[in-house]
Amino acid sequence: MNHRHHLRGRVPRGRRRLAGAALALACLSWAVRPAAGAGPDERPDRYPDLYTAQVTAEDQTDLGRTLARAMRAMLVRVTGSRRPEESPGVREALASPERFVQQYLFESGDGHGLTVKFDPGAVDRLVEQLGLGRWSRVRPRVIVWLAVEDESGRKSYLDAASPVAAAAIEEPAHERGIPFILPLFDIEDRMTLPVSALWGGFPEPIQRASRRYAADAVLAGRVYRAETGLWKARWTLFGDLTREFRTSAESFAETVAEGMHEMADRFAARFAMRGASAASSRVPVTVEGVERLEDYGRLLRYLASIDIVETVQVERVEGTRIRFVLEAKGGRPALAELIALGRTLSPEEGALDRAAGEDPSFDYRLR
């Protein structure tokens, strides 16, 4: 039997619906709120629920300690920090986690699981007050290629059907809020990327094989057991953050998990906004290719799914071209990086408005 306890809740603000002809769009402006599953990329894994945590309730009579563990797990995802409790002020907040909880649910059965939903507004205020980083829920989707060498020296793929892959990759990816893909290693993959090329870390075949999965970043790992008995791995992260690194541990799972954590650390350092960088500013954005009202609605849902966007104002409509002014935390750089992660808008040639004398804007085309 499930036991549900509501501590406090919040009524979400309604969204205004589009009404009237397209010509009236220029008069509209409103605040937008991100909605789970509203992203036009149609991939919910790109928008993980950062504010809900699931933990094992070892002792249901010690609810405070269990809520604290859930809050720590939530802060790992929100801030991008592996150890948020090491930051000043976090331990004090963890001492009274109920202040940040909206509701929790005990599930009877093996392990007595506890699902806790935290108040996003209260958490964001805490993160801001403590000067911690805040990582947007728009996360890069990563394809993970993994090759393993056995004791005889034979090298093989670790594919999506392998239970080893699930245990070694899924847990750290879930902990850090990183959406990932494991390749199929079907005939197409094996022809494009032979295991020898993966083991050699050759960039061209690895990146070519990754294109079919529409990932935002590529992580290639080669895992082997050293003569000392330790498991070791060599990793290459391809993309804007291209770099190589190594991990080692006593077990295979720990070695692979550390590789996922190292990758997440790099992303968090790049995308988590801190202090002044999280200040809001007005960003002009122009979108071409909005031909129907359905296109307009899809575009608005996409802008609402970017959680650093606070308000959207439609400034002008010219045929299939709409100029918006967005209020976005982190300003132009943060907005550009998050749009680049999605597949709804593609950049247009030229960064300035075609009309002379206007403020520069980002020019995009609706896909």
C-alpha positions in Angstrom: 0.0 0.0 0.0 1.2 3.5 -0.8 1.3 6.2 1.7 1.1 9.8 0.4 1.8 12.9 2.4 1.5 16.4 1.0 3.6 19.0 2.8 2.8 22.0 0.6 2.0 22.6 -3.1 1.8 25.3 -5.7 -0.9 25.9 -8.2 0.8 26.2 -11.7 0.0 29.3 -13.7 -2.2 28.7 -16.7 -1.0 29.4 -20.2 -2.7 31.7 -22.5 -3.9 30.2 -25.7 -3.2 31.7 -29.1 -6.3 33.6 -30.4 -7.0 35.6 -33.5 -5.1 36.0 -36.7 -1.3 35.8 -37.0 -1.2 39.6 -37.3 -2.2 40.0 -33.7 0.8 38.1 -32.5 2.9 41.3 -32.4 0.8 42.6 -29.5 1.3 39.5 -27.3 3.8 39.1 -24.5 3.7 36.9 -21.4 5.7 34.9 -18.9 6.5 31.4 -19.9 6.9 28.5 -17.6 8.7 25.2 -18.6 6.4 22.3 -18.8 7.6 18.7 -18.5 7.2 16.9 -21.8 6.4 20.1 -23.8 9.7 20.1 -25.6 9.3 19.9 -29.4 12.2 17.5 -29.7 9.7 14.9 -28.5 12.4 13.3 -26.3 11.5 13.5 -22.6 15.0 12.3 -21.7 16.4 15.7 -22.8 14.3 17.3 -20.0 14.9 15.3 -16.9 12.9 16.0 -13.8 15.7 17.6 -11.7 13.5 18.3 -8.6 12.3 14.7 -7.9 14.5 12.2 -6.2 14.0 8.5 -5.4 15.9 6.9 -2.5 15.7 3.8 -0.3 14.0 4.4 3.0 16.1 2.2 5.3 14.2 3.3 8.3 10.7 4.8 7.8 10.8 6.2 11.4 13.8 8.4 10.6 12.1 10.5 7.9 14.3 13.5 8.3 17.5 11.6 7.5 15.9 10.0 4.4 14.6 13.3 3.2 18.1 14.8 3.6 19.5 12.0 1.4 16.8 12.7 -1.2 17.6 16.4 -1.1 21.3 15.8 -1.6 20.6 13.6 -4.6 18.4 16.4 -6.0 21.1 19.0 -5.5 23.6 16.9 -7.3 21.4 17.1 -10.4 20.4 20.7 -10.1 23.8 22.2 -9.3 26.0 19.8 -11.3 28.2 19.3 -8.3 29.2 15.8 -7.3 29.4 16.8 -3.6 27.1 19.7 -3.0 27.3 19.2 0.8 30.9 20.5 0.7 29.7 24.0 -0.3 29.1 26.5 2.6 25.5 26.5 3.8 24.4 23.3 2.1 24.7 21.1 5.3 22.6 23.6 7.2 19.9 23.3 4.5 20.1 19.5 4.6 19.5 19.6 8.3 15.9 20.8 7.7 15.0 19.4 4.2 11.2 19.5 4.9 11.3 23.2 4.1 12.0 22.4 0.5 9.6 19.4 0.0 6.3 19.6 -1.9 5.3 16.0 -1.3 6.6 12.5 -0.8 5.5 9.0 -1.4 6.4 5.9 0.5 6.2 2.7 -1.6 6.0 -0.5 0.4 7.9 -3.5 -0.8 11.5 -4.4 -1.2 13.7 -1.6 0.0 10.8 0.7 1.0 11.4 3.3 -1.7 10.7 6.9 -1.1 10.0 9.4 -3.9 10.3 13.0 -2.9 9.2 16.0 -5.1 10.9 19.2 -4.1 9.7 22.8 -4.6 11.6 24.1 -7.6 11.2 27.7 -6.6 12.4 27.2 -3.0 15.4 25.1 -4.3 16.3 27.7 -6.9 16.2 30.4 -4.3 18.5 28.4 -2.0 20.9 27.7 -4.8 21.0 31.4 -5.6 21.4 32.5 -2.0 24.3 30.1 -1.5 26.0 31.1 -4.7 25.9 27.5 -6.2 25.8 26.7 -9.8 22.4 26.0 -11.4 22.4 23.6 -14.4 19.5 23.9 -16.8 17.3 20.9 -17.3 18.1 21.1 -21.0 20.9 18.5 -21.0 23.2 17.3 -23.7 22.3 13.8 -24.9 25.4 11.6 -25.0 26.0 8.4 -26.9 28.4 6.1 -25.0 30.6 3.8 -27.0 32.3 1.2 -24.8 34.8 -1.5 -25.7 36.1 -4.1 -23.2 39.3 -6.2 -23.4 39.0 -9.6 -21.6 41.9 -11.5 -20.0 42.8 -13.2 -23.3 43.2 -9.8 -25.0 40.0 -10.2 -27.0 38.1 -6.9 -27.5 34.3 -6.7 -27.7 31.6 -4.1 -27.7 29.4 -3.3 -24.7 26.0 -2.9 -26.3 22.5 -1.7 -25.2 21.4 -5.3 -24.4 24.2 -5.9 -21.9 23.2 -5.9 -18.2 26.7 -4.8 -17.5 26.1 -1.6 -19.4 22.9 -0.9 -17.5 24.7 -1.3 -14.1 27.8 0.5 -15.0 26.4 3.5 -17.0 22.8 4.0 -16.1 23.3 4.6 -12.4 25.8 7.4 -12.6 24.0 8.9 -15.6 20.8 9.0 -13.6 22.5 10.3 -10.6 23.9 13.3 -12.5 20.9 13.8 -14.8 22.7 13.0 -18.0 20.5 11.5 -20.8 22.5 8.9 -22.6 22.2 6.4 -25.5 23.9 3.0 -25.8 24.5 2.0 -29.5 22.8 -1.0 -31.0 26.0 -2.4 -32.4 23.9 -3.9 -35.2 25.3 -4.6 -38.7 25.4 -0.9 -39.6 27.3 0.1 -36.4 29.8 -2.8 -36.9 30.5 -1.9 -40.5 30.8 1.8 -39.7 32.8 1.4 -36.5 34.8 -1.9 -36.2 35.8 -2.7 -32.6 39.4 -2.1 -33.6 38.6 1.5 -34.6 36.7 2.0 -31.4 39.6 0.6 -29.3 42.0 2.8 -31.2 39.9 5.9 -30.4 39.9 7.0 -34.0 37.7 10.2 -34.2 36.4 9.9 -37.8 34.7 6.5 -37.6 33.5 7.1 -34.0 31.8 10.4 -35.0 30.5 9.0 -38.3 28.8 6.0 -36.5 27.3 8.4 -33.9 25.4 10.5 -36.4 22.6 8.0 -36.8 21.8 8.5 -33.1 21.4 12.3 -33.2 23.4 12.8 -30.0 24.8 16.1 -28.8 28.1 14.6 -27.6 30.0 11.4 -28.0 31.9 9.5 -25.2 34.2 6.6 -26.3 35.7 4.4 -23.6 38.1 1.5 -23.7 38.2 -0.6 -20.5 40.8 -3.2 -19.6 42.2 -4.9 -16.5 45.8 -4.1 -15.7 48.4 -6.5 -14.4 47.9 -4.9 -10.9 44.3 -6.2 -10.9 42.9 -2.7 -11.2 40.3 -1.9 -13.9 41.4 1.0 -16.1 39.7 3.0 -18.8 40.8 5.5 -21.5 38.1 8.0 -22.5 37.6 10.5 -25.3 34.8 13.0 -25.1 34.1 14.4 -28.6 32.3 17.7 -29.3 32.8 21.3 -28.0 34.4 19.8 -24.9 36.7 17.4 -26.7 39.3 16.0 -24.3 40.9 12.7 -23.2 41.0 11.4 -19.6 41.6 8.1 -17.7 39.9 6.4 -14.8 40.7 3.4 -12.7 39.2 1.5 -9.8 39.0 -2.0 -8.3 35.9 -3.0 -10.2 34.7 -2.6 -13.8 31.5 -0.8 -12.7 33.4 1.7 -10.6 35.8 2.5 -13.4 33.0 3.1 -15.9 31.0 5.1 -13.4 33.9 7.4 -12.7 34.2 8.0 -16.5 30.5 9.1 -16.5 31.1 11.3 -13.5 34.1 13.0 -15.1 32.1 13.7 -18.2 29.3 15.2 -16.1 31.8 17.3 -14.3 32.9 18.8 -17.6 29.3 19.5 -18.7 28.4 21.1 -15.4 31.5 23.3 -15.5 30.4 24.5 -18.9 26.7 24.9 -18.5 26.0 25.5 -14.8 25.5 29.3 -14.3 26.8 30.9 -11.2 26.4 34.4 -9.6 26.4 37.3 -12.1 26.3 34.9 -15.1 22.8 33.9 -14.0 21.5 37.5 -14.2 18.6 38.0 -16.6 18.9 40.1 -19.7 16.9 40.8 -22.9 17.9 38.8 -25.9 16.4 39.5 -29.4 15.7 36.3 -31.3 14.4 36.1 -34.9 12.8 32.9 -36.3 12.1 32.3 -40.0 9.8 29.6 -41.3 6.8 30.0 -39.0 4.2 29.3 -41.7 1.2 28.1 -39.7 -0.4 28.7 -36.3 0.7 25.1 -35.4 4.3 26.2 -36.1 3.8 29.2 -33.9 2.4 27.0 -31.1 5.3 24.5 -31.4 7.8 27.3 -31.3 6.3 28.8 -28.1 6.3 25.4 -26.5 9.9 25.0 -27.3 10.9 28.4 -25.9 8.9 27.6 -22.8 10.8 24.3 -22.4 14.1 26.3 -22.0 14.0 26.9 -18.3 16.4 29.9 -18.3 13.7 31.8 -20.4 11.5 33.8 -18.1 9.5 35.9 -20.5 8.7 36.0 -24.2 7.6 39.1 -26.1 6.6 38.9 -29.8 7.9 42.2 -31.1 7.1 41.9 -34.8 5.6 39.6 -37.4 6.6 39.8 -41.1 5.2 37.0 -43.1 6.8 33.8 -41.9 9.4 35.6 -39.9 8.8 36.5 -36.2 11.1 38.7 -34.0 11.0 37.8 -30.3 12.5 39.5 -27.3 13.3 36.9 -24.6 14.2 37.6 -21.0 16.8 34.9 -20.2 19.0 34.1 -17.3 22.6 34.1 -18.4 21.8 36.2 -21.4 22.9 35.6 -24.9 25.7 33.0 -24.3 23.6 30.7 -22.1 20.6 30.9 -24.5 22.7 30.2 -27.6 24.2 27.1 -26.0 20.9 25.6 -24.9 19.3 26.3 -28.3 22.3 24.5 -30.0 21.5 21.4 -27.9 18.0 21.2 -29.3 16.8 20.2 -32.8 14.0 22.7 -33.2 15.9 25.8 -34.4 18.8 25.8 -36.8 21.0 29.0 -37.1 20.5 31.2 -40.1 23.4 32.8 -42.0 24.1 36.3 -40.6 23.7 37.4 -37.0 22.2 40.9 -37.6 18.7 41.9 -38.4 18.1 42.6 -42.1 16.6 46.0 -41.2 19.4 48.5 -40.8 19.9 50.2 -37.4 18.3 47.5 -35.3 19.8 45.7 -32.3 21.6 42.5 -33.2 19.6 39.3 -32.8 20.0 35.6 -33.1 18.7 34.4 -36.4 17.2 31.0 -36.6 15.0 28.9 -38.8 12.2 26.6 -37.5 12.9 23.0 -38.5 
